[in-house]
């Protein structure tokens, strides 16, 4: 019987591909379901044989720990090299865009909180 192994909702394409590769490398038979046309289905990787579930989850946990360390190291390297985008850098490159974004945020916050201030008066 099939067993749910890994949910793909909000997972990047490269991470999903790497999970598939881990399962393939270790000979774990799997198939994939999508979210469907309207996005209400369950995008996931399923195992064909549920007796492989414990091994697959163990492999995925090891992979995710390694990926986490790799991504953190890449981020730290970008910060050290000054390549990581910051608000100050964005402001210097696109000041009009930053002003527009801040104005939109201010309008959303205003209209979201306005009904609550009416209750206090």
LUMVOTI-475527 format. One record per residue: x, y, z of N, C-alpha, C, O in turn; residue in one letter; residue number from 1. Coordinates in Angstrom, 2 decimals. Example, Ala and Ser with C-alpha at 12.3 -4.5 7.8 and 13.67 -1.06 7.14 Angstrom:
% residues 2
13.19 / -5.69 / 7.80 / 12.30 / -4.50 / 7.80 / 13.20 / -3.30 / 7.80 / 14.24 / -3.32 / 8.46 / A / 1
12.85 / -2.25 / 7.08 / 13.67 / -1.06 / 7.14 / 12.90 / 0.03 / 7.87 / 13.41 / 1.14 / 8.04 / S / 2
END
This chain:
% residues 121
0.83 / -1.18 / 0.00 / 0.00 / 0.00 / 0.00 / 0.88 / 1.24 / 0.00 / 1.98 / 1.22 / 0.56 / X / 1
0.42 / 2.32 / -0.62 / 1.19 / 3.56 / -0.73 / 1.23 / 4.28 / 0.61 / 0.33 / 4.17 / 1.43 / X / 2
2.33 / 5.04 / 0.81 / 2.51 / 5.80 / 2.04 / 3.01 / 7.20 / 1.70 / 3.89 / 7.36 / 0.86 / X / 3
2.44 / 8.19 / 2.35 / 2.87 / 9.58 / 2.16 / 4.27 / 9.74 / 2.74 / 4.52 / 9.41 / 3.90 / X / 4
5.17 / 10.24 / 1.91 / 6.56 / 10.36 / 2.34 / 6.97 / 11.81 / 2.55 / 7.59 / 12.14 / 3.56 / X / 5
6.64 / 12.70 / 1.60 / 7.14 / 14.07 / 1.64 / 6.14 / 15.00 / 0.96 / 5.83 / 14.82 / -0.21 / X / 6
5.65 / 15.98 / 1.69 / 4.71 / 16.96 / 1.13 / 5.48 / 18.00 / 0.33 / 6.54 / 18.47 / 0.76 / X / 7
4.96 / 18.36 / -0.82 / 5.66 / 19.29 / -1.71 / 5.09 / 20.71 / -1.70 / 5.61 / 21.58 / -2.40 / X / 8
4.05 / 20.96 / -0.93 / 3.48 / 22.31 / -0.88 / 4.49 / 23.25 / -0.23 / 5.04 / 22.95 / 0.84 / X / 9
4.74 / 24.38 / -0.87 / 5.70 / 25.39 / -0.41 / 7.13 / 24.88 / -0.35 / 7.93 / 25.36 / 0.46 / X / 10
7.47 / 23.93 / -1.19 / 8.83 / 23.42 / -1.29 / 9.39 / 23.90 / -2.62 / 8.72 / 23.83 / -3.65 / X / 11
10.62 / 24.39 / -2.59 / 11.23 / 24.87 / -3.83 / 11.47 / 23.71 / -4.79 / 11.59 / 22.56 / -4.38 / X / 12
11.53 / 24.04 / -6.06 / 11.73 / 23.02 / -7.09 / 13.05 / 22.28 / -6.91 / 13.12 / 21.06 / -7.09 / X / 13
14.11 / 23.02 / -6.55 / 15.41 / 22.36 / -6.40 / 15.41 / 21.42 / -5.20 / 16.03 / 20.36 / -5.27 / X / 14
14.74 / 21.78 / -4.12 / 14.66 / 20.87 / -2.97 / 13.86 / 19.62 / -3.32 / 14.26 / 18.51 / -2.96 / X / 15
12.74 / 19.79 / -4.01 / 11.93 / 18.63 / -4.41 / 12.74 / 17.71 / -5.31 / 12.68 / 16.49 / -5.16 / X / 16
13.49 / 18.27 / -6.23 / 14.31 / 17.46 / -7.13 / 15.40 / 16.72 / -6.36 / 15.69 / 15.56 / -6.65 / X / 17
16.00 / 17.38 / -5.38 / 17.03 / 16.72 / -4.59 / 16.45 / 15.59 / -3.73 / 17.10 / 14.57 / -3.54 / X / 18
15.23 / 15.77 / -3.22 / 14.58 / 14.69 / -2.46 / 14.32 / 13.50 / -3.39 / 14.55 / 12.35 / -3.00 / X / 19
13.85 / 13.77 / -4.60 / 13.64 / 12.69 / -5.58 / 14.95 / 11.95 / -5.84 / 14.97 / 10.72 / -5.91 / X / 20
16.03 / 12.70 / -6.00 / 17.33 / 12.08 / -6.27 / 17.80 / 11.22 / -5.10 / 18.37 / 10.14 / -5.31 / X / 21
17.56 / 11.68 / -3.88 / 17.93 / 10.89 / -2.70 / 17.18 / 9.57 / -2.71 / 17.77 / 8.51 / -2.48 / X / 22
15.88 / 9.62 / -2.97 / 15.09 / 8.39 / -2.99 / 15.53 / 7.47 / -4.13 / 15.64 / 6.26 / -3.94 / X / 23
15.79 / 8.04 / -5.29 / 16.25 / 7.23 / -6.43 / 17.60 / 6.58 / -6.15 / 17.82 / 5.41 / -6.46 / X / 24
18.51 / 7.35 / -5.56 / 19.85 / 6.85 / -5.28 / 19.83 / 5.64 / -4.34 / 20.69 / 4.77 / -4.42 / X / 25
18.84 / 5.61 / -3.45 / 18.75 / 4.52 / -2.49 / 17.74 / 3.45 / -2.90 / 17.39 / 2.58 / -2.10 / X / 26
17.27 / 3.53 / -4.13 / 16.40 / 2.49 / -4.66 / 15.02 / 2.42 / -4.04 / 14.42 / 1.35 / -3.98 / X / 27
14.52 / 3.55 / -3.59 / 13.18 / 3.59 / -2.99 / 12.19 / 4.00 / -4.08 / 12.28 / 5.10 / -4.64 / X / 28
11.26 / 3.11 / -4.37 / 10.26 / 3.38 / -5.42 / 9.26 / 4.41 / -4.91 / 8.73 / 4.30 / -3.80 / X / 29
9.01 / 5.41 / -5.75 / 8.10 / 6.48 / -5.35 / 7.37 / 7.03 / -6.57 / 7.76 / 6.78 / -7.71 / X / 30
6.32 / 7.77 / -6.31 / 5.62 / 8.51 / -7.36 / 5.15 / 9.81 / -6.75 / 5.22 / 10.02 / -5.54 / X / 31
4.67 / 10.69 / -7.61 / 4.35 / 12.04 / -7.18 / 2.93 / 12.41 / -7.56 / 2.43 / 12.02 / -8.62 / X / 32
2.27 / 13.16 / -6.69 / 0.96 / 13.73 / -7.00 / 1.08 / 15.25 / -7.01 / 1.91 / 15.82 / -6.31 / X / 33
0.26 / 15.88 / -7.82 / 0.30 / 17.34 / -7.91 / -0.88 / 17.94 / -7.15 / -1.75 / 17.23 / -6.65 / X / 34
-0.89 / 19.26 / -7.08 / -1.97 / 19.96 / -6.40 / -3.23 / 20.00 / -7.27 / -4.30 / 20.36 / -6.79 / X / 35
-3.08 / 19.64 / -8.51 / -4.24 / 19.64 / -9.40 / -4.47 / 20.99 / -10.04 / -3.73 / 21.95 / -9.79 / X / 36
-5.47 / 21.06 / -10.86 / -5.77 / 22.27 / -11.62 / -6.06 / 23.46 / -10.72 / -5.62 / 24.57 / -11.01 / X / 37
-6.81 / 23.25 / -9.64 / -7.21 / 24.36 / -8.78 / -6.37 / 24.48 / -7.52 / -6.64 / 25.32 / -6.67 / X / 38
-5.36 / 23.66 / -7.40 / -4.44 / 23.75 / -6.28 / -5.00 / 23.24 / -4.96 / -4.49 / 23.60 / -3.90 / X / 39
-6.03 / 22.40 / -5.01 / -6.62 / 21.92 / -3.77 / -6.20 / 20.50 / -3.43 / -6.55 / 19.97 / -2.37 / X / 40
-5.46 / 19.87 / -4.32 / -4.97 / 18.52 / -4.06 / -3.74 / 18.55 / -3.18 / -3.30 / 19.61 / -2.74 / X / 41
-3.18 / 17.39 / -2.92 / -2.00 / 17.28 / -2.07 / -0.78 / 16.98 / -2.94 / -0.57 / 15.85 / -3.37 / X / 42
0.04 / 18.02 / -3.18 / 1.27 / 17.75 / -3.91 / 2.24 / 17.04 / -2.97 / 2.61 / 17.58 / -1.93 / X / 43
2.65 / 15.84 / -3.33 / 3.49 / 15.07 / -2.42 / 4.23 / 13.98 / -3.17 / 3.92 / 13.64 / -4.32 / X / 44
5.22 / 13.43 / -2.49 / 5.93 / 12.25 / -2.95 / 5.43 / 11.09 / -2.10 / 5.44 / 11.15 / -0.87 / X / 45
4.99 / 10.05 / -2.77 / 4.43 / 8.87 / -2.10 / 5.34 / 7.68 / -2.37 / 5.96 / 7.59 / -3.43 / X / 46
5.40 / 6.79 / -1.43 / 6.16 / 5.56 / -1.62 / 5.22 / 4.45 / -2.08 / 4.08 / 4.36 / -1.62 / X / 47
5.69 / 3.63 / -2.97 / 4.87 / 2.51 / -3.46 / 4.73 / 1.42 / -2.39 / 3.71 / 0.73 / -2.33 / X / 48
5.75 / 1.27 / -1.56 / 5.75 / 0.22 / -0.54 / 5.91 / 0.89 / 0.83 / 6.94 / 1.51 / 1.10 / X / 49
4.92 / 0.75 / 1.68 / 4.96 / 1.44 / 2.97 / 6.02 / 0.89 / 3.92 / 6.33 / 1.53 / 4.92 / X / 50
6.58 / -0.28 / 3.63 / 7.63 / -0.80 / 4.50 / 8.95 / -0.04 / 4.32 / 9.87 / -0.22 / 5.11 / X / 51
9.04 / 0.80 / 3.29 / 10.24 / 1.61 / 3.06 / 10.12 / 3.00 / 3.68 / 11.04 / 3.80 / 3.57 / X / 52
9.00 / 3.28 / 4.32 / 8.73 / 4.63 / 4.83 / 9.75 / 5.08 / 5.87 / 10.25 / 6.20 / 5.79 / X / 53
10.06 / 4.25 / 6.83 / 11.00 / 4.64 / 7.90 / 12.37 / 4.97 / 7.30 / 12.98 / 5.97 / 7.69 / X / 54
12.84 / 4.16 / 6.39 / 14.15 / 4.40 / 5.75 / 14.11 / 5.69 / 4.93 / 15.06 / 6.47 / 4.97 / X / 55
13.04 / 5.90 / 4.20 / 12.93 / 7.11 / 3.37 / 12.91 / 8.37 / 4.24 / 13.58 / 9.35 / 3.92 / X / 56
12.16 / 8.34 / 5.32 / 12.10 / 9.51 / 6.20 / 13.46 / 9.78 / 6.84 / 13.86 / 10.93 / 7.00 / X / 57
14.16 / 8.73 / 7.19 / 15.50 / 8.88 / 7.76 / 16.44 / 9.54 / 6.74 / 17.19 / 10.45 / 7.09 / X / 58
16.39 / 9.07 / 5.51 / 17.22 / 9.65 / 4.45 / 16.87 / 11.12 / 4.20 / 17.76 / 11.94 / 4.00 / X / 59
15.59 / 11.43 / 4.22 / 15.16 / 12.81 / 3.98 / 15.57 / 13.71 / 5.14 / 15.96 / 14.86 / 4.91 / X / 60
15.51 / 13.21 / 6.35 / 15.95 / 14.01 / 7.51 / 17.44 / 14.33 / 7.42 / 17.85 / 15.45 / 7.69 / X / 61
18.23 / 13.35 / 7.04 / 19.67 / 13.57 / 6.86 / 19.91 / 14.58 / 5.75 / 20.72 / 15.50 / 5.90 / X / 62
19.20 / 14.41 / 4.64 / 19.33 / 15.35 / 3.52 / 18.96 / 16.77 / 3.95 / 19.68 / 17.72 / 3.63 / X / 63
17.86 / 16.93 / 4.68 / 17.42 / 18.26 / 5.08 / 18.40 / 18.91 / 6.05 / 18.60 / 20.13 / 6.00 / X / 64
19.01 / 18.14 / 6.93 / 20.01 / 18.69 / 7.84 / 21.22 / 19.18 / 7.04 / 21.75 / 20.26 / 7.30 / X / 65
21.65 / 18.39 / 6.06 / 22.78 / 18.80 / 5.21 / 22.42 / 20.03 / 4.40 / 23.24 / 20.94 / 4.26 / X / 66
21.21 / 20.07 / 3.86 / 20.77 / 21.22 / 3.06 / 20.71 / 22.47 / 3.92 / 21.13 / 23.55 / 3.48 / X / 67
20.22 / 22.34 / 5.13 / 20.13 / 23.48 / 6.03 / 21.52 / 24.07 / 6.30 / 21.70 / 25.28 / 6.24 / X / 68
22.47 / 23.21 / 6.58 / 23.85 / 23.68 / 6.81 / 24.42 / 24.33 / 5.57 / 25.09 / 25.36 / 5.66 / X / 69
24.17 / 23.74 / 4.41 / 24.69 / 24.29 / 3.15 / 24.10 / 25.66 / 2.86 / 24.82 / 26.58 / 2.47 / X / 70
22.80 / 25.81 / 3.04 / 22.14 / 27.08 / 2.76 / 22.60 / 28.16 / 3.74 / 22.82 / 29.31 / 3.35 / X / 71
22.75 / 27.79 / 5.01 / 23.26 / 28.75 / 6.01 / 24.67 / 29.20 / 5.65 / 25.00 / 30.38 / 5.77 / X / 72
25.51 / 28.27 / 5.22 / 26.88 / 28.62 / 4.84 / 26.90 / 29.53 / 3.61 / 27.68 / 30.48 / 3.56 / X / 73
26.04 / 29.24 / 2.64 / 25.96 / 30.09 / 1.45 / 25.50 / 31.50 / 1.81 / 26.03 / 32.48 / 1.29 / X / 74
24.52 / 31.60 / 2.71 / 24.03 / 32.91 / 3.15 / 25.14 / 33.67 / 3.87 / 25.36 / 34.85 / 3.60 / X / 75
25.84 / 33.00 / 4.78 / 26.93 / 33.65 / 5.51 / 28.02 / 34.14 / 4.55 / 28.60 / 35.21 / 4.75 / X / 76
28.29 / 33.34 / 3.53 / 29.29 / 33.74 / 2.54 / 28.85 / 34.97 / 1.76 / 29.64 / 35.89 / 1.52 / X / 77
27.57 / 35.00 / 1.36 / 27.05 / 36.18 / 0.64 / 27.11 / 37.43 / 1.52 / 27.43 / 38.51 / 1.04 / X / 78
26.78 / 37.28 / 2.80 / 26.84 / 38.42 / 3.72 / 28.28 / 38.89 / 3.86 / 28.55 / 40.09 / 3.82 / X / 79
29.21 / 37.95 / 4.02 / 30.62 / 38.30 / 4.18 / 31.18 / 39.00 / 2.95 / 32.02 / 39.89 / 3.06 / X / 80
30.71 / 38.59 / 1.77 / 31.18 / 39.19 / 0.52 / 30.42 / 40.45 / 0.15 / 30.76 / 41.11 / -0.83 / X / 81
29.40 / 40.79 / 0.92 / 28.60 / 41.98 / 0.63 / 27.66 / 41.79 / -0.53 / 27.21 / 42.77 / -1.13 / X / 82
27.35 / 40.56 / -0.87 / 26.47 / 40.27 / -2.00 / 25.01 / 40.12 / -1.59 / 24.13 / 40.13 / -2.46 / X / 83
24.73 / 39.98 / -0.31 / 23.36 / 39.79 / 0.16 / 22.60 / 41.11 / 0.08 / 23.08 / 42.14 / 0.57 / X / 84
21.43 / 41.09 / -0.51 / 20.62 / 42.29 / -0.66 / 20.13 / 42.76 / 0.70 / 19.62 / 41.97 / 1.49 / X / 85
20.28 / 44.05 / 0.96 / 19.80 / 44.65 / 2.20 / 18.83 / 45.77 / 1.85 / 18.73 / 46.18 / 0.70 / X / 86
18.11 / 46.26 / 2.85 / 17.18 / 47.37 / 2.62 / 17.93 / 48.62 / 2.16 / 17.44 / 49.34 / 1.29 / X / 87
19.10 / 48.88 / 2.73 / 19.89 / 50.04 / 2.33 / 20.35 / 49.89 / 0.87 / 20.31 / 50.85 / 0.10 / X / 88
20.77 / 48.68 / 0.51 / 21.18 / 48.45 / -0.88 / 20.01 / 48.59 / -1.84 / 20.16 / 49.15 / -2.92 / X / 89
18.86 / 48.08 / -1.44 / 17.67 / 48.22 / -2.27 / 17.28 / 49.67 / -2.42 / 16.89 / 50.12 / -3.50 / X / 90
17.37 / 50.43 / -1.32 / 17.04 / 51.86 / -1.34 / 17.96 / 52.60 / -2.30 / 17.51 / 53.47 / -3.04 / X / 91
19.25 / 52.28 / -2.29 / 20.20 / 52.97 / -3.16 / 20.00 / 52.60 / -4.63 / 20.27 / 53.41 / -5.51 / X / 92
19.52 / 51.39 / -4.90 / 19.33 / 50.98 / -6.29 / 17.97 / 51.39 / -6.84 / 17.87 / 51.78 / -8.00 / X / 93
16.91 / 51.30 / -6.02 / 15.55 / 51.56 / -6.48 / 14.78 / 52.38 / -5.44 / 13.86 / 51.85 / -4.80 / X / 94
15.12 / 53.66 / -5.25 / 14.45 / 54.43 / -4.19 / 12.95 / 54.62 / -4.42 / 12.18 / 54.58 / -3.47 / X / 95
12.53 / 54.82 / -5.66 / 11.10 / 55.02 / -5.96 / 10.33 / 53.75 / -5.61 / 9.26 / 53.83 / -5.00 / X / 96
10.85 / 52.60 / -5.97 / 10.18 / 51.33 / -5.69 / 10.02 / 51.14 / -4.18 / 8.96 / 50.70 / -3.72 / X / 97
11.06 / 51.46 / -3.41 / 10.99 / 51.31 / -1.96 / 9.93 / 52.25 / -1.39 / 9.17 / 51.86 / -0.50 / X / 98
9.87 / 53.46 / -1.88 / 8.87 / 54.42 / -1.40 / 7.46 / 53.92 / -1.72 / 6.57 / 54.01 / -0.88 / X / 99
7.26 / 53.41 / -2.91 / 5.94 / 52.90 / -3.30 / 5.57 / 51.71 / -2.42 / 4.43 / 51.63 / -1.95 / X / 100
6.50 / 50.79 / -2.20 / 6.22 / 49.64 / -1.34 / 5.86 / 50.08 / 0.07 / 4.90 / 49.56 / 0.66 / X / 101
6.61 / 51.02 / 0.62 / 6.32 / 51.50 / 1.98 / 4.97 / 52.19 / 2.04 / 4.25 / 52.06 / 3.03 / X / 102
4.62 / 52.94 / 0.99 / 3.31 / 53.59 / 0.96 / 2.18 / 52.56 / 0.90 / 1.17 / 52.71 / 1.59 / X / 103
2.35 / 51.52 / 0.10 / 1.34 / 50.47 / 0.02 / 1.20 / 49.77 / 1.37 / 0.08 / 49.48 / 1.81 / X / 104
2.31 / 49.49 / 2.01 / 2.27 / 48.86 / 3.34 / 1.54 / 49.76 / 4.33 / 0.73 / 49.27 / 5.13 / X / 105
1.83 / 51.06 / 4.30 / 1.18 / 52.00 / 5.21 / -0.33 / 52.04 / 4.98 / -1.10 / 52.08 / 5.94 / X / 106
-0.76 / 52.03 / 3.73 / -2.20 / 52.05 / 3.42 / -2.86 / 50.77 / 3.92 / -3.95 / 50.82 / 4.50 / X / 107
-2.22 / 49.64 / 3.71 / -2.79 / 48.37 / 4.17 / -2.89 / 48.35 / 5.69 / -3.91 / 47.92 / 6.24 / X / 108
-1.87 / 48.81 / 6.37 / -1.90 / 48.84 / 7.84 / -2.97 / 49.81 / 8.32 / -3.68 / 49.51 / 9.28 / X / 109
-3.10 / 50.95 / 7.67 / -4.11 / 51.93 / 8.06 / -5.52 / 51.33 / 7.95 / -6.29 / 51.39 / 8.91 / X / 110
-5.84 / 50.77 / 6.79 / -7.19 / 50.23 / 6.61 / -7.44 / 48.96 / 7.44 / -8.58 / 48.64 / 7.75 / X / 111
-6.38 / 48.26 / 7.80 / -6.53 / 47.08 / 8.64 / -6.78 / 47.43 / 10.10 / -7.48 / 46.70 / 10.80 / X / 112
-6.22 / 48.53 / 10.55 / -6.36 / 48.91 / 11.97 / -7.42 / 49.97 / 12.22 / -7.81 / 50.18 / 13.36 / X / 113
-7.87 / 50.63 / 11.20 / -8.85 / 51.72 / 11.34 / -10.12 / 51.29 / 12.07 / -10.57 / 52.04 / 12.94 / X / 114
-10.72 / 50.15 / 11.78 / -11.94 / 49.76 / 12.51 / -11.71 / 49.60 / 14.02 / -12.62 / 49.85 / 14.81 / X / 115
-10.53 / 49.18 / 14.41 / -10.25 / 49.00 / 15.83 / -10.10 / 50.32 / 16.57 / -10.46 / 50.41 / 17.74 / X / 116
-9.57 / 51.34 / 15.89 / -9.46 / 52.64 / 16.54 / -10.82 / 53.29 / 16.71 / -11.00 / 54.09 / 17.62 / X / 117
-11.77 / 52.95 / 15.85 / -13.15 / 53.46 / 15.99 / -13.83 / 52.90 / 17.23 / -14.71 / 53.54 / 17.80 / X / 118
-13.44 / 51.71 / 17.64 / -14.02 / 51.10 / 18.85 / -13.56 / 51.79 / 20.12 / -14.26 / 51.76 / 21.13 / X / 119
-12.38 / 52.40 / 20.10 / -11.82 / 53.03 / 21.29 / -12.44 / 54.39 / 21.56 / -12.42 / 54.85 / 22.70 / X / 120
-12.98 / 55.04 / 20.56 / -13.51 / 56.40 / 20.72 / -14.87 / 56.41 / 21.35 / -15.45 / 57.48 / 21.55 / X / 121
END
